[in-house]
C-alpha cells in the first residue's frame, strides 16, 4: 500500500507511451496564433496581462541592472507554474516533485548570481560573510556559519519546492483513497471526505502557484544581493 502511494511520482505509461509527452503539449495552447496584431483576442490579452504582472512583481526588488534578468525569471516562473498546475491533472506526472530537476534549476541560477557578485563587487560579496562589529573571538565561527548558509541556498530552494508539492500530492492520494474506500460502508463519511478533498485540491492549486512564485522570487533576491 505504501508503495502504491508513491507510484504517482513516476511517469505513467499508456500503451508504452509516457503520458508526460501528452501533458507537455498543453503549454502550446498558450502560444499566440499567427497574426499581424500582437493581441488579437481576449485570451491573449489576459495572457499578456498575467505575464506583465509576474514580471512587475519579480522586478520590484531589483535595480535597473537586474532588469536584464526579466526575461529569464519570468520564463522560469511560467515554466514552474505550468508544470505544477499540469501535475494536478489526473494521469499526469509532476517533474517538480523530483529533487534532481529542482536542483538542476536552482544550482546553476544560484551559482550565476554568486559569480556576478564576485566579479562585479568582490569586497561587498565577501563582506556578507562577516557582519560589521563582530567580536574577534566570534569571527571564525561566524564566517563558517555564513558560508554554510550561503552554500545551502540552492539546496533549500530545491527541497522547499519538492517537499511542498510531494506532501500535497500524498495528501490528495490518501484522502481520495479514503473517500473511495468509505463510500460503500459509510456514505455520509465518504461525502465529508470528498468535501475535504475538494477543498484540499483548491489549496494545492494555490500552493502550486505560490511555490513557483517563491522559487523565482528568492532567486531574484539573491540576484539583488550581488548586483
N, C-alpha and C positions, 0 to 999 in steps of 0.2 A: 504493500500500500504506500509506504514512504517513497519508494522508487517511482511510482506512478505519478506522484505529485510533482516530481522534478522532471518528468518526461516532457513537460510543457516547455522546458528551456532548451530542448533540442529541436532542430528544424524538422517539421513534419513532411512526409512524402506522400504523394498520390500517384500511383502507377509508376513509381520510380522517379517522379519529377518533384524536386523540392518546392513546396508551396511558397517559400520565401521569394522565388523568382516572380511569382504572380503578384505578390504584395508589393514588390519593388516597382511594378508598373503603375501603381496608383499615383505616385508623385507626378507622373507625366500629365495627369489631368490638370495640374497646376500651371503647366506651361502655357503661355499665351498663344492664341491662334495667329496664323499669318494674316496680317492686315496692315494697311498703311497707317492706321492710327495706333497709338500706344495703348489707349484704353478704349475698347470697343464694346464692352458690356459691363453689367453690374458686378459680375464675379471678378473681373479684372480690377475693377475699382476697389472692391473690398480687399483683394489680394495685395494691391499696391499700398493701400492704407495700412494694412496689418504689417507689411514689411517695413514701411516708413516708421510705424510706431515702435517696432522692435529695434531698428537702427537708432532711433532717437533715444530710447531708454538705455541702450548699451553705450552710446557715445557721450551720455551726460557726464559721467565722472572723468572722461578723458579730455586732455587739452587738444589743440589743433594738430599737434604732431601725431597723436594716436588715432586721428580720424582716417589715416591711411589704412587702418585695420578694419574699417567699417564693413567692407565687402566680405572679408573673411569671417568676421564674427557674426554678421547677420546670416551668412550662408550656413555656418555651423549651427546657429540657433534653429533655423528652418529644418536642417537635416535631423537634428536630435528630436525636434518637435514631431516631425513626420514619422520617424522610427518609433518613438514612444507611443504615439497615438495609434499607429497601424498595428502595433503589438497587442493592443487590446481587442482587436477583432478576432473572431473565432478561427481556429485552424491556421494561425499565423505564428511567426517566430519573432521574438524581440531581441535583436542583436545587442542592444544596450544592457541586457541582463548578463552579458558576458564581460567579465573584468578585463579580459585581453583586449577587447575592442575599445573599451573606455580608456584603458591605459594607453592604447595606441593613439587616441585622440589627445589625451591630457599631457602625456610626457613630451612630445615634440613641441607643442604650443607653449607649455611652461618653460621649456628649455630655450625656446626662441626669445621669450620675454626676458629671461635671465641673461642671455648673450647680448641683447640690446642694451640692458643696463650696464653690463661690464664693459661694453665697447664705448658707450656714449658718456657715462658718468661713473667711472670706476670707483672713485673715492666715496661718492654718495652711496653706491650699492654696497660697498664693504662697510660703510658706517652703520648700515642697518643691523649688522651683526653685533654691534656693541653700542647700547644706549649711552647717551651723554651723561656724565656724572656717576658712572658705575664705580663702586669701591674697587680698589686694586685687587683685593683677595677674591672678588667675585668675577673678575674679567675672564679667566679661563672657562669657568663653568657657564657663564652667560654666552660666550662665543660658541661653545659646544651646543648649548640649548637652541640658540638662534639658528645655527647651521642645520641642526636636525629638523627644526620646524620649517626651514626653507626647503629642505630636500624631500620632506614628506608631503609637500603641497600637491604634486601630481597624483600621489597615491590617495590622498584624501579626496581629490576630485573624482577619480575613478571609482573608489569604494563607495562614496556617497551616492553616486548615480546608480551603481549596481545594486547596492543594498536596498534602496528605496523602491526601485522597480521590482526586484525579486520578492521583497516582502509583500508588496501589493498583489502581485500575481499569485503568490501562495495563498494569501487570504481569500482571494476570489475563488481559487480552486477548492479550498477547504469548505467555504460556505456553500458553493454550488453543489459540491458532493453531499453535504449535509441536507440541502434542500431536496435533492432527488431521492436520497435515502429515506427521509422522513415523510415524503409525500404519500405513500400507501398506508403508513402506520398512523401518522398524526398530521392530517391535512392542515389543521389550524396552525400548528407549529411550523410546518413547511411554508405556509403563506407568510408567516412572520420572518422566517429566514430569507425568503425570496425578497421581501421588502428591504431587509438589511443588505442583501446582495445588490439590489438596485442602487441603494444609497452609497454603498462601497464602490460600485462602478463609477458613479459620478465623482466620488472622491479620487479615484485612481486617474480619471481623466484630468482632474486638476493637478494631481501630483505629477503626472507625465509632463504637463506644460510647465509647471513650476520648476521641476528638476532640470529641464532643458535650459530654462532661463537662468537658473542659479549657476549651472555649469559654466555658461559663457560669461555671465556677469563676474564671477570670480576670476576668470581669465583676464577680463578687461581691467579688473582692479590690480591684478599682478602686473599687467602691462603699464598701468598708470604709475606704479612704484618705480618703474625703470626707464621712464622717458621724461 
